[in-house]
Amino acid sequence: MGSAKYDRAITVFSPDGHLFQVEYAQEAVKKGSTAVGVRGKTCVVLGVEKKSVAKLQEERTVRKICLLDNHVVMAFAGLTADARILINRARVECQSHKLTVEDPVTLEYITRYIAELKQRYTQSNGRRPFGISCLIGGFDFDGTPRLYQTEPSGTFHEWKANATGRSAKTVKPIVKKP
């Protein structure tokens, strides 16, 4: 039996337990530029694959790494249009948190916020899952470096090093070396 019956509705599982819309979003990530994150004892480094741009395109408009707050940076692989929505929502949440609590967000807090937003899009009619995977790095207010990754399904994990995107399978063994 094909996926045709089950891939039109976001909230319908196929008989073998798949949400095809989420799997399509994960495929968009696999086709996106590679993003890499490495956490050290006192630092976090994020990098993205730099694609060549068209001759007439402004190079500065192609960004895959962005600042969410003074101490939080996000790199992503996948659909840039989807990323813009998440970036703007995350920036607003960082500022709202600062105004409400009078402390900057922790990395886990903003990662959880982004992951929950992504997860809500996997179960809402009239929406599709975000086709991006995010690497979120920075420092908690005690100076501890953190690196998290969120997936289109809404899951997130903390990492010492990780990669996502087109060449992730090639890069992961390299960043795993001591």
ROBA-689003 format. One line per 5 residues: number of its first residue (from 1); their letters; for each residue x, y, z of N, C-alpha, C. Coordinates in Angstrom, 2 decimals. Example, Ala and Ser with C-alpha at 12.3 -4.5 7.8 and 13.67 -1.06 7.14 Angstrom:
// ROBA-689003
1	as	13.19 -5.69 7.80 12.30 -4.50 7.80 13.20 -3.30 7.80 ~ 12.85 -2.25 7.08 13.67 -1.06 7.14 12.90 0.03 7.87
This chain:
// ROBA-689003
1	mgsak	0.85 -1.18 0.00 0.00 0.00 0.00 0.89 1.24 0.00 ~ 0.66 2.19 -0.88 1.48 3.39 -1.00 1.18 4.40 0.09 ~ 1.99 5.43 0.08 1.85 6.48 1.09 0.79 7.50 0.71 ~ 0.22 7.40 -0.49 -0.69 8.41 -1.00 -1.85 8.71 -0.06 ~ -2.38 7.72 0.62 -3.50 7.95 1.54 -3.07 8.69 2.79
6	ydrai	-1.82 8.51 3.18 -1.39 8.95 4.50 -0.53 10.20 4.49 ~ -0.09 10.66 3.32 0.80 11.81 3.33 0.08 13.14 3.12 ~ -1.22 13.10 2.93 -1.95 14.35 2.73 -2.34 15.00 4.05 ~ -2.65 14.20 5.03 -3.06 14.74 6.33 -1.89 14.65 7.30 ~ -1.63 15.72 7.99 -0.48 15.78 8.89 -0.66 14.91 10.12
11	tvfsp	-1.90 14.71 10.54 -2.13 14.02 11.80 -2.52 12.56 11.64 ~ -2.36 12.01 10.44 -2.74 10.62 10.20 -1.48 9.77 10.10 ~ -1.39 8.76 10.95 -0.27 7.83 10.90 -0.54 6.78 9.84 ~ 0.50 6.36 9.14 0.38 5.24 8.21 0.30 3.95 9.04 ~ -0.09 2.84 8.43 -0.21 1.58 9.19 1.10 1.16 9.87
16	dghlf	2.24 1.56 9.32 3.50 1.19 9.95 4.03 2.27 10.90 ~ 3.18 3.24 11.25 3.52 4.21 12.29 4.26 5.45 11.86 ~ 4.22 5.77 10.58 4.95 6.94 10.08 4.02 8.14 9.90 ~ 4.57 9.33 10.16 3.94 10.58 9.76 4.74 11.07 8.55 ~ 4.19 10.90 7.36 4.96 11.17 6.16 5.35 12.63 6.03
21	qveya	4.51 13.54 6.50 4.86 14.96 6.40 6.13 15.27 7.20 ~ 6.29 14.64 8.36 7.51 14.84 9.16 8.71 14.24 8.42 ~ 8.51 13.10 7.80 9.60 12.49 7.04 10.00 13.36 5.83 ~ 9.03 14.00 5.20 9.35 14.91 4.10 10.16 16.11 4.61 ~ 9.82 16.60 5.80 10.58 17.71 6.39 12.01 17.26 6.69
26	qeavk	12.18 16.03 7.16 13.53 15.52 7.42 14.33 15.37 6.13 ~ 13.67 15.05 5.04 14.35 14.99 3.74 14.81 16.37 3.30 ~ 14.02 17.40 3.59 14.43 18.77 3.26 15.71 19.13 4.02 ~ 15.82 18.68 5.26 17.03 18.93 6.05 18.22 18.23 5.40 ~ 18.04 16.99 4.96 19.14 16.23 4.36 19.63 16.85 3.06
31	kgsta	18.79 17.66 2.43 19.19 18.31 1.19 19.76 19.71 1.43 ~ 19.69 20.19 2.67 20.15 21.54 2.99 21.65 21.61 3.21 ~ 22.17 22.82 3.26 23.59 23.05 3.52 23.98 22.43 4.86 ~ 25.18 21.94 4.95 25.66 21.30 6.17 25.92 22.34 7.25 ~ 25.49 22.04 8.47 25.78 22.87 9.64 26.48 21.98 10.66
36	vgvrg	27.51 22.54 11.30 28.32 21.78 12.25 28.43 22.59 13.54 ~ 28.37 21.90 14.68 28.56 22.54 15.97 29.49 21.71 16.83 ~ 30.40 22.39 17.54 31.34 21.73 18.45 31.39 22.53 19.73 ~ 31.25 21.83 20.86 31.32 22.47 22.18 32.64 22.10 22.85 ~ 33.35 23.11 23.32 34.57 22.88 24.09 34.30 23.17 25.56
41	ktcvv	35.36 23.19 26.36 35.19 23.48 27.79 34.85 24.95 28.04 ~ 35.31 25.82 27.14 35.05 27.25 27.33 34.50 27.92 26.08 ~ 34.11 27.12 25.08 33.65 27.74 23.84 32.65 26.85 23.12 ~ 31.95 27.46 22.18 31.07 26.75 21.25 31.36 27.32 19.87 ~ 31.54 26.44 18.90 31.81 26.88 17.53 30.73 26.31 16.62
46	lgvek	30.11 27.17 15.83 29.13 26.76 14.83 29.67 27.15 13.46 ~ 29.47 26.29 12.49 29.88 26.57 11.13 28.87 26.02 10.15 ~ 28.79 26.65 8.99 27.89 26.17 7.94 28.63 26.12 6.62 ~ 28.16 25.24 5.76 28.70 25.12 4.42 28.35 26.39 3.65 ~ 29.34 26.99 3.03 29.08 28.19 2.24 28.84 27.79 0.80
51	ksvak	27.64 28.06 0.33 27.30 27.74 -1.06 27.69 28.92 -1.94 ~ 27.99 28.62 -3.18 28.24 29.70 -4.11 26.92 30.39 -4.44 ~ 26.97 31.70 -4.59 25.76 32.46 -4.90 25.81 32.89 -6.37 ~ 24.66 33.20 -6.89 24.56 33.68 -8.27 25.33 34.99 -8.41 ~ 25.83 35.26 -9.60 26.65 36.45 -9.83 25.95 37.74 -9.41
56	lqeer	24.66 37.83 -9.64 23.94 39.07 -9.35 23.33 39.11 -7.95 ~ 23.47 38.02 -7.20 22.89 37.97 -5.85 23.84 38.58 -4.83 ~ 23.28 39.32 -3.88 24.06 39.88 -2.79 24.44 38.77 -1.83 ~ 25.72 38.55 -1.63 26.20 37.46 -0.80 25.78 37.62 0.66 ~ 25.70 38.85 1.14 25.37 39.10 2.55 23.93 38.71 2.91
61	tvrki	23.08 38.47 1.91 21.68 38.11 2.19 21.50 36.62 2.42 ~ 22.54 35.83 2.18 22.46 34.38 2.36 23.09 34.05 3.71 ~ 22.26 33.84 4.72 22.77 33.59 6.08 22.16 32.32 6.64 ~ 23.02 31.46 7.16 22.58 30.21 7.78 22.94 30.18 9.26 ~ 23.57 31.23 9.75 23.89 31.37 11.18 23.32 32.72 11.61
66	clldn	22.62 32.73 12.74 22.04 33.99 13.19 22.08 34.09 14.71 ~ 22.05 35.29 15.20 22.03 35.58 16.62 20.58 35.64 17.10 ~ 20.25 34.84 18.11 18.90 34.89 18.69 18.87 35.87 19.87 ~ 19.94 35.92 20.62 20.11 36.83 21.75 21.61 37.09 21.86 ~ 22.02 37.93 22.81 23.44 38.25 22.94 24.32 37.04 23.19
71	hvvma	23.76 35.99 23.73 24.53 34.81 24.12 24.05 33.52 23.46 ~ 23.16 33.63 22.47 22.57 32.45 21.82 22.70 32.60 20.30 ~ 23.28 31.58 19.66 23.46 31.58 18.21 22.82 30.32 17.65 ~ 22.25 30.43 16.46 21.62 29.28 15.82 22.14 29.13 14.40 ~ 22.52 27.91 14.04 22.84 27.54 12.66 21.80 26.51 12.24
76	faglt	21.50 26.46 10.95 20.45 25.53 10.53 20.75 24.93 9.18 ~ 20.13 23.78 8.95 20.14 23.12 7.65 18.69 22.91 7.26 ~ 18.38 23.17 6.01 17.01 22.99 5.55 16.48 24.22 4.85 ~ 15.19 24.44 4.97 14.50 25.50 4.24 14.67 26.85 4.94 ~ 15.30 27.79 4.25 15.58 29.11 4.83 14.30 29.86 5.18
81	adari	13.27 29.74 4.38 12.00 30.43 4.67 11.41 29.94 5.99 ~ 11.49 28.64 6.25 11.02 28.10 7.53 11.87 28.61 8.68 ~ 13.17 28.70 8.43 14.09 29.17 9.48 13.77 30.60 9.88 ~ 13.43 31.45 8.92 13.13 32.84 9.24 11.98 32.95 10.25 ~ 10.97 32.13 10.08 9.84 32.15 11.01 10.29 31.75 12.40
86	linra	11.04 30.66 12.50 11.53 30.21 13.81 12.49 31.21 14.44 ~ 13.35 31.80 13.65 14.30 32.79 14.16 13.56 33.97 14.76 ~ 12.58 34.50 14.03 11.82 35.65 14.54 11.05 35.30 15.81 ~ 10.42 34.14 15.83 9.68 33.72 17.04 10.61 33.53 18.22 ~ 11.79 32.94 17.98 12.76 32.72 19.05 13.32 34.03 19.57
91	rvecq	13.57 34.97 18.70 14.07 36.29 19.14 13.05 37.00 20.01 ~ 11.79 36.94 19.61 10.73 37.56 20.42 10.64 36.88 21.78 ~ 10.74 35.55 21.81 10.69 34.82 23.08 11.87 35.18 23.98 ~ 13.06 35.33 23.40 14.23 35.74 24.19 13.99 37.10 24.84 ~ 13.46 38.04 24.08 13.21 39.38 24.62 12.08 39.37 25.64
96	shklt	11.01 38.62 25.37 9.90 38.53 26.32 10.36 37.92 27.63 ~ 11.17 36.90 27.55 11.70 36.25 28.76 12.53 37.24 29.56 ~ 13.36 38.00 28.87 14.23 38.98 29.55 13.39 40.06 30.23 ~ 12.32 40.50 29.58 11.46 41.53 30.17 10.64 40.98 31.33 ~ 10.22 39.74 31.24 9.37 39.14 32.28 10.16 38.67 33.48
101	vedpv	11.24 37.95 33.24 12.00 37.31 34.31 13.21 38.14 34.74 ~ 13.60 39.09 33.90 14.75 39.96 34.13 16.08 39.21 34.10 ~ 16.08 38.04 33.48 17.30 37.28 33.24 17.27 36.83 31.78 ~ 18.44 36.66 31.17 18.44 36.12 29.81 17.99 34.66 29.81 ~ 17.55 34.18 28.66 17.11 32.79 28.55 18.32 31.87 28.73
106	tleyi	18.05 30.66 29.24 19.08 29.63 29.21 19.01 28.98 27.84 ~ 20.07 28.30 27.47 20.08 27.61 26.18 19.03 26.52 26.13 ~ 18.86 25.81 27.23 17.85 24.75 27.24 16.45 25.33 27.10 ~ 16.19 26.46 27.74 14.87 27.08 27.66 14.52 27.44 26.22 ~ 15.43 28.13 25.52 15.10 28.57 24.16 15.08 27.39 23.19
111	tryia	15.90 26.37 23.45 15.86 25.16 22.62 14.54 24.45 22.80 ~ 14.10 24.33 24.05 12.81 23.68 24.33 11.67 24.47 23.67 ~ 11.73 25.80 23.71 10.71 26.63 23.08 10.65 26.34 21.58 ~ 11.81 26.31 20.91 11.85 26.06 19.47 11.35 24.65 19.17 ~ 11.78 23.68 19.96 11.35 22.28 19.74 9.84 22.13 19.94
116	elkqr	9.28 22.78 20.94 7.84 22.70 21.17 7.06 23.34 20.03 ~ 7.58 24.45 19.53 6.93 25.11 18.38 6.96 24.18 17.16 ~ 8.10 23.56 16.91 8.20 22.61 15.79 7.24 21.44 15.99 ~ 7.17 20.92 17.21 6.30 19.78 17.47 4.84 20.13 17.27 ~ 4.42 21.34 17.66 3.03 21.76 17.46 2.67 21.76 15.98
121	ytqsn	3.63 22.09 15.13 3.39 22.11 13.69 3.28 20.72 13.11 ~ 3.67 19.68 13.85 3.52 18.32 13.35 2.14 17.76 13.62 ~ 1.32 18.47 14.39 0.00 17.93 14.73 -1.14 18.91 14.48 ~ -0.89 19.95 13.72 -1.92 20.94 13.45 -2.35 20.88 11.99 ~ -3.64 20.80 11.76 -4.16 20.84 10.40 -3.93 22.21 9.80
126	grrpf	-3.71 22.26 8.51 -3.49 23.53 7.83 -2.06 24.02 7.94 ~ -1.19 23.27 8.59 0.23 23.61 8.71 1.04 22.39 8.33 ~ 2.28 22.62 8.01 3.19 21.52 7.76 4.38 21.65 8.70 ~ 5.09 20.56 8.95 6.27 20.65 9.82 7.33 21.56 9.23 ~ 8.11 22.18 10.11 9.23 23.01 9.67 10.29 22.10 9.06
131	giscl	10.77 22.45 7.88 11.78 21.65 7.20 13.18 22.10 7.56 ~ 13.47 22.24 8.85 14.83 22.62 9.26 15.25 21.86 10.52 ~ 16.55 21.67 10.62 17.18 21.17 11.83 18.08 22.28 12.33 ~ 18.00 22.59 13.61 18.75 23.71 14.18 19.85 23.22 15.11 ~ 21.00 23.84 15.02 22.05 23.69 16.03 22.07 24.99 16.80
136	iggfd	21.83 24.92 18.10 21.74 26.11 18.94 22.88 26.07 19.94 ~ 23.72 27.09 19.90 24.88 27.13 20.77 24.97 28.44 21.51 ~ 25.72 28.43 22.59 25.92 29.64 23.35 26.31 29.32 24.78 ~ 26.06 30.30 25.66 26.48 30.18 27.05 25.32 30.50 27.98 ~ 25.16 29.67 29.02 24.23 30.01 30.09 24.83 31.15 30.90
141	fdgtp	24.03 31.79 31.77 24.55 32.96 32.47 25.66 32.64 33.46 ~ 25.89 31.37 33.79 27.04 31.01 34.62 28.30 30.76 33.78 ~ 28.21 30.96 32.46 29.36 30.81 31.58 29.53 29.42 30.99 ~ 28.61 28.49 31.27 28.71 27.13 30.76 28.35 27.09 29.28 ~ 29.24 26.58 28.44 28.90 26.46 27.01 27.91 25.32 26.79
146	rlyqt	26.98 25.50 25.86 25.95 24.50 25.55 25.80 24.39 24.03 ~ 25.45 23.19 23.59 25.15 22.95 22.18 23.97 21.99 22.11 ~ 22.91 22.42 21.45 21.70 21.60 21.30 21.37 21.46 19.82 ~ 20.61 20.42 19.51 20.07 20.25 18.17 18.58 19.96 18.26 ~ 17.79 20.61 17.39 16.37 20.31 17.28 16.12 19.69 15.91
151	epsgt	15.14 18.80 15.85 14.77 18.11 14.61 13.39 18.58 14.16 ~ 13.02 18.34 12.89 11.68 18.72 12.41 10.54 18.11 13.23 ~ 10.78 16.96 13.84 9.73 16.30 14.63 9.46 17.00 15.96 ~ 10.37 17.87 16.38 10.21 18.55 17.66 11.07 17.98 18.76 ~ 11.89 16.99 18.46 12.79 16.45 19.48 14.03 17.32 19.57
156	fhewk	14.69 17.30 20.75 15.95 18.01 20.89 16.87 17.25 21.83 ~ 18.17 17.44 21.63 19.18 16.78 22.45 20.37 17.72 22.62 ~ 21.09 17.55 23.72 22.33 18.30 23.93 23.49 17.46 23.40 ~ 24.48 18.13 22.81 25.60 17.45 22.17 26.93 18.07 22.57 ~ 27.99 17.28 22.44 29.35 17.81 22.52 29.77 18.28 21.13
161	anatg	29.32 17.56 20.11 29.56 17.93 18.72 28.52 17.22 17.86 ~ 28.10 17.87 16.78 27.14 17.25 15.89 27.13 18.00 14.56 ~ 26.54 17.36 13.57 26.38 17.97 12.26 25.02 17.59 11.72 ~ 24.49 18.43 10.85 23.21 18.17 10.21 23.27 18.72 8.80 ~ 22.42 18.20 7.93 22.39 18.67 6.56 22.96 17.65 5.59
166	rsakt	23.24 18.11 4.39 23.63 17.26 3.27 24.84 16.38 3.57 ~ 25.88 16.91 4.13 27.12 16.14 4.34 27.30 15.71 5.79 ~ 26.24 15.62 6.55 26.34 15.28 7.97 27.00 13.91 8.19 ~ 26.68 12.94 7.35 27.27 11.60 7.51 28.78 11.62 7.33 ~ 29.28 12.52 6.51 30.71 12.64 6.29 31.38 13.40 7.42
171	vkpiv	30.71 14.42 7.94 31.30 15.29 8.96 31.27 14.67 10.36 ~ 30.22 13.94 10.69 30.09 13.39 12.06 31.29 12.56 12.50 ~ 31.81 11.64 11.68 32.99 10.90 12.14 34.21 11.79 12.40 ~ 34.33 12.89 11.68 35.44 13.80 11.87 35.34 14.52 13.21 ~ 34.13 15.00 13.57 33.98 15.73 14.84 33.97 14.80 16.04
176	kkp	33.77 13.49 15.82 33.82 12.52 16.92 35.22 12.19 17.37 ~ 36.21 12.44 16.49 37.59 12.12 16.84 38.05 12.99 18.01 ~ 38.80 12.38 18.97 39.26 13.17 20.12 40.35 14.18 19.77
